[in-house]
Amino acid sequence: MDTVTYLKRFERDMRIRHLSPRTIITYLNYLKFYLGYFKNQPPESLSTEDIKTFLMSLIAHGYSVSYLKGVLGSLKNFYTYTLGLEWNSTGIPMPRQSKKLPVVLSQEEICKMISVTKNIKHQAIITTLYTSGVRISEFLNLMPVDIESNRMQIKVCGGKGNKDRFTILSNFTLELLRKYWKQYRPEKWLFEGLKIGKKYSETSVRKIVKRAAERAGVKKNVSVHTLRHSFATHLLENGVDIVLIKNLLGHTSIKTTMIYLQIRKIPELNFSHPFDKFLNTQSDD
């Protein structure tokens, strides 16, 4: 069986399992890379040690832990559902991700990013991303009908794991979206590119956010996902229940949402810093 046939069978099985289009494309790319590495060797004949050799090659070439985890997710699905073989989860352990805290902006920094962005469409993009906390793929799939102004919520269709959910809609965002819609009149998607009826590109959204951060003088490494992290953190700082935040973000596990407990602003303490009195005394001497 050639590579093309394996890929077609894998794609068929993922579609039957109703995986999201984004996941299918990503997993197919991972599998294509894997099959190409071993050239004409059939994947059924490859051992656990062969897979580990492939992973070590990726590590040697500087691929990230998240990339390695994606590869393993793809291979596990391929071997289990397409080839019908047992996946040795103990023999091929999942790489451990370093636990770095995500970058979060202050509300002042985000307001500055919005204010320095003069194009109303770009302004609406940044504002919608931040005030809804959606992922970039979810954002690009939004349609005008998903903005439920009567209930002040946004419907997120086919989110991560192909799940639908609702997130909150702010009054400021709603008014901005109305102004944007009157000017641009998108045909199908809430945000469209130069071609009518075609989705706005992911690359363009990333550039808009980066450019706004630079113009606002933000020195942090800002990405589109930074707005999502900031959304969750600011909700937590404003007393919103963490379980509700989990649901708004579309997290499967509360453990994922718990990261925001570590990066929220430290609440005001009802005692003074223990070193202040000592240091003040020393400076008076």
Phi, psi and omega in degrees: 000132182273172183302317182301319181294317177301315182295319179295319179294320180295317179297317178302313183293325178290325178292321177299322179280357175064041173288156183293150179305322180296316179295319180299313180298315181297313181295324178295320178295319178297315182294320179300318178298315181297312181295324178292328180296320182264007175052243188269010178281126179293137183300333179297333184272351183279139183263175175301321179295325177296317179296320178295324177298318178298315180296320178295327177294320178296318179297318180297331180268008172084018178291145185285165178297321180296325177294315180299319179294323177295318177300314181294324177297319179295312182295321179299315179295319182295310182291323184283311189263327182270315180269344179069029180254157180284133179268122182277087184290336179278327181284336180235083182291152179286131179300144180272129181275137175292137187269079177268141179285139181290157177285133179230137177264156173281163178296328178294319180295320180291319177300322179293319178300320180290317184291328180278352178268110186272331178291122186297327179293314179295323178298316180294325179296309181298315182296316180295317179301313183289311188282351178251335180073019182282156173286160183298322179294323178291321179299314182293338180270359181292141174242158179307324181293341180284346178273097184267086185293330180291335179248001180052051177212162180241131177272125178257111183261133176061047177289194181303134185078013179059037182252141174270151175200176174242146172229171187278154178239124180274154178299319180299315180296317181301313180295321179293318179296324178295317177296317179297315183296319180298327182277322187256332179049062179300145186275315184237301182272154180299320176236120182241156179277206181294328179273125180298133179087359179254140181299150172293146184278146178298320180299318180295320179298316180298319180294320180298315180293316179299314182296320180295320179295319179296315180294329180279355179076022178282123184271348182287161178279093188267133174231176177300321182292339177300325179294323177294314178299319181294319177305309182295317182295318181291326175297315180298317179295336180264015172086011179285137182299137185294331178292321177294319178299318177304314181291321179295323181281340182080028177285143177282319183243142177295336180300324179295320182287334184298341180302331183287344174293332182277336185251357176294158178297135181297126181300154178298132183267150180269023175216158180276158180298130185300337182273341184300314181298317181295314182293322178296322178296318181295323182289337180281340183287000000 
